[in-house]
Amino acid sequence: MKLRQMSVAFLFNEEQEILFLQKKKKDTFLAGLLVPIGGHIEGVEINDPQKACFREIEEETGLKSDYIKNLTLGYVVLRIKGNQELRIQYVFIGIVPKNTVLIESDEGSLSWIGYEDILNNNVSATTKEIVKHYDSIGKQNEKVYVGSMKSLNGNPEITWGLLEDWELPIFN
């Protein structure tokens, strides 16, 4: 089975809007969809998905890492694609001032989307599920959640669990 790892960022501004990339309709991957900033993890980044996320952010928006506040892991989503590919998506949450100058790439156009409007836009099922979970639970804490993508009566859904260390801290 092939392994594909991706690292994306949900970058919020002070108005709780999220920065999205509108993919070109001619693209081969997620054509025409609004997607969070991010992409595939390169071989040298395989053990550092946050490094990959910073690289993707800079490539797609021009933002350097020092413009992004508190970029922290919020989600890890697992999905089987066609029983031939295991996809692991690392989802980071960060803050960027709305008035920050953005430089668009050739991958598509950037836009701030109101948090409440995301579910009414052309976004992937994975993005919808992450946004729904973040709105109901994730934004209330700084924990990391792991999700497994599945089909429920033909509709995509993610089953969520809290990712935490099972070992108790050792006190000396």
LINQUI-V891289 format. One record per residue. N is the residue number from 1. PHI is phi as a letter, one per 20 degrees, with the letter a starting at -180 (none if undefined). PSI is psi in radians with two decimals (none if undefined). NEAR is the number of other ideal C-beta (glycine too) atoms within 12 Angstrom. Layout:
BEGIN
n:N phi:PHI psi:PSI near:NEAR
n:N phi:PHI psi:PSI near:NEAR
END
This chain:
BEGIN
n:1 phi:none psi:2.37 near:11
n:2 phi:f psi:2.50 near:13
n:3 phi:d psi:2.24 near:18
n:4 phi:c psi:2.16 near:23
n:5 phi:d psi:2.39 near:29
n:6 phi:c psi:2.70 near:39
n:7 phi:c psi:2.14 near:40
n:8 phi:c psi:2.84 near:46
n:9 phi:c psi:2.33 near:46
n:10 phi:e psi:1.77 near:47
n:11 phi:e psi:1.99 near:42
n:12 phi:e psi:2.62 near:35
n:13 phi:d psi:-3.12 near:26
n:14 phi:f psi:-0.26 near:14
n:15 phi:e psi:0.21 near:17
n:16 phi:m psi:0.52 near:23
n:17 phi:e psi:2.68 near:23
n:18 phi:d psi:2.42 near:40
n:19 phi:f psi:2.16 near:43
n:20 phi:c psi:2.73 near:39
n:21 phi:d psi:2.18 near:39
n:22 phi:e psi:1.87 near:28
n:23 phi:f psi:2.57 near:31
n:24 phi:f psi:2.55 near:20
n:25 phi:f psi:-0.36 near:13
n:26 phi:e psi:-0.09 near:12
n:27 phi:f psi:2.66 near:17
n:28 phi:e psi:-0.37 near:10
n:29 phi:d psi:2.06 near:21
n:30 phi:l psi:0.68 near:29
n:31 phi:g psi:2.27 near:17
n:32 phi:m psi:-0.05 near:20
n:33 phi:e psi:2.69 near:25
n:34 phi:e psi:2.21 near:31
n:35 phi:c psi:2.65 near:41
n:36 phi:f psi:2.81 near:45
n:37 phi:f psi:2.30 near:47
n:38 phi:q psi:-3.02 near:43
n:39 phi:r psi:-2.74 near:34
n:40 phi:f psi:2.54 near:25
n:41 phi:e psi:2.24 near:28
n:42 phi:f psi:2.79 near:19
n:43 phi:g psi:-0.75 near:11
n:44 phi:f psi:-0.21 near:10
n:45 phi:d psi:0.03 near:22
n:46 phi:g psi:-0.54 near:18
n:47 phi:e psi:0.16 near:14
n:48 phi:b psi:1.29 near:19
n:49 phi:f psi:-0.43 near:33
n:50 phi:f psi:-0.67 near:28
n:51 phi:f psi:-0.76 near:21
n:52 phi:f psi:-0.70 near:33
n:53 phi:f psi:-0.81 near:41
n:54 phi:g psi:-0.73 near:32
n:55 phi:f psi:-0.82 near:27
n:56 phi:f psi:-0.71 near:36
n:57 phi:g psi:-0.81 near:38
n:58 phi:f psi:-0.72 near:24
n:59 phi:f psi:-0.70 near:26
n:60 phi:e psi:-0.33 near:33
n:61 phi:c psi:-0.28 near:36
n:62 phi:n psi:-0.08 near:21
n:63 phi:f psi:2.23 near:32
n:64 phi:e psi:2.81 near:18
n:65 phi:g psi:-0.52 near:22
n:66 phi:f psi:-0.13 near:13
n:67 phi:e psi:-0.15 near:25
n:68 phi:d psi:2.18 near:31
n:69 phi:e psi:2.42 near:20
n:70 phi:l psi:0.81 near:19
n:71 phi:f psi:1.81 near:34
n:72 phi:c psi:2.63 near:24
n:73 phi:f psi:2.25 near:29
n:74 phi:d psi:-0.54 near:41
n:75 phi:b psi:2.61 near:42
n:76 phi:c psi:2.11 near:31
n:77 phi:d psi:2.30 near:41
n:78 phi:d psi:2.45 near:29
n:79 phi:b psi:2.44 near:31
n:80 phi:e psi:2.28 near:19
n:81 phi:d psi:1.92 near:19
n:82 phi:m psi:0.46 near:11
n:83 phi:l psi:0.35 near:9
n:84 phi:c psi:-0.25 near:11
n:85 phi:b psi:2.27 near:16
n:86 phi:e psi:2.14 near:20
n:87 phi:d psi:2.29 near:29
n:88 phi:d psi:2.12 near:30
n:89 phi:d psi:2.10 near:40
n:90 phi:e psi:2.20 near:43
n:91 phi:d psi:2.04 near:42
n:92 phi:d psi:2.61 near:38
n:93 phi:d psi:2.33 near:38
n:94 phi:b psi:3.04 near:34
n:95 phi:c psi:2.35 near:25
n:96 phi:c psi:2.28 near:34
n:97 phi:f psi:2.43 near:20
n:98 phi:f psi:-0.57 near:20
n:99 phi:e psi:0.11 near:11
n:100 phi:f psi:2.38 near:24
n:101 phi:f psi:2.22 near:14
n:102 phi:d psi:2.53 near:27
n:103 phi:d psi:2.02 near:18
n:104 phi:f psi:2.56 near:20
n:105 phi:e psi:-3.12 near:22
n:106 phi:e psi:0.05 near:13
n:107 phi:e psi:-0.31 near:27
n:108 phi:q psi:-2.96 near:28
n:109 phi:d psi:2.57 near:23
n:110 phi:e psi:2.53 near:31
n:111 phi:b psi:2.59 near:25
n:112 phi:e psi:2.18 near:30
n:113 phi:d psi:2.25 near:32
n:114 phi:g psi:2.36 near:20
n:115 phi:g psi:-0.76 near:23
n:116 phi:f psi:-0.27 near:15
n:117 phi:e psi:-0.16 near:18
n:118 phi:f psi:-0.77 near:32
n:119 phi:f psi:-0.32 near:22
n:120 phi:e psi:0.04 near:13
n:121 phi:d psi:3.01 near:22
n:122 phi:e psi:1.44 near:21
n:123 phi:d psi:2.82 near:30
n:124 phi:f psi:2.81 near:31
n:125 phi:f psi:-0.66 near:25
n:126 phi:f psi:-0.80 near:35
n:127 phi:f psi:-0.76 near:38
n:128 phi:g psi:-0.79 near:27
n:129 phi:f psi:-0.69 near:33
n:130 phi:f psi:-0.79 near:43
n:131 phi:f psi:-0.75 near:37
n:132 phi:f psi:-0.76 near:26
n:133 phi:f psi:-0.76 near:31
n:134 phi:f psi:-0.73 near:34
n:135 phi:f psi:-0.69 near:19
n:136 phi:e psi:-0.55 near:14
n:137 phi:c psi:-0.85 near:20
n:138 phi:g psi:-0.66 near:29
n:139 phi:f psi:-0.18 near:22
n:140 phi:e psi:-0.11 near:12
n:141 phi:b psi:3.11 near:16
n:142 phi:d psi:0.59 near:16
n:143 phi:e psi:2.89 near:23
n:144 phi:d psi:2.33 near:24
n:145 phi:d psi:2.52 near:33
n:146 phi:d psi:2.41 near:26
n:147 phi:c psi:2.55 near:35
n:148 phi:d psi:2.08 near:26
n:149 phi:f psi:2.36 near:30
n:150 phi:b psi:3.11 near:20
n:151 phi:d psi:2.28 near:14
n:152 phi:d psi:1.86 near:13
n:153 phi:l psi:0.70 near:7
n:154 phi:n psi:-0.02 near:8
n:155 phi:d psi:2.43 near:12
n:156 phi:f psi:2.47 near:23
n:157 phi:b psi:2.66 near:22
n:158 phi:d psi:2.27 near:33
n:159 phi:e psi:2.18 near:18
n:160 phi:d psi:2.57 near:27
n:161 phi:b psi:2.72 near:18
n:162 phi:e psi:2.27 near:19
n:163 phi:e psi:2.00 near:21
n:164 phi:b psi:2.81 near:14
n:165 phi:f psi:2.20 near:10
n:166 phi:f psi:-0.28 near:7
n:167 phi:e psi:2.39 near:6
n:168 phi:f psi:2.55 near:7
n:169 phi:f psi:2.54 near:8
n:170 phi:d psi:2.17 near:6
n:171 phi:d psi:2.34 near:4
n:172 phi:e psi:none near:3
END
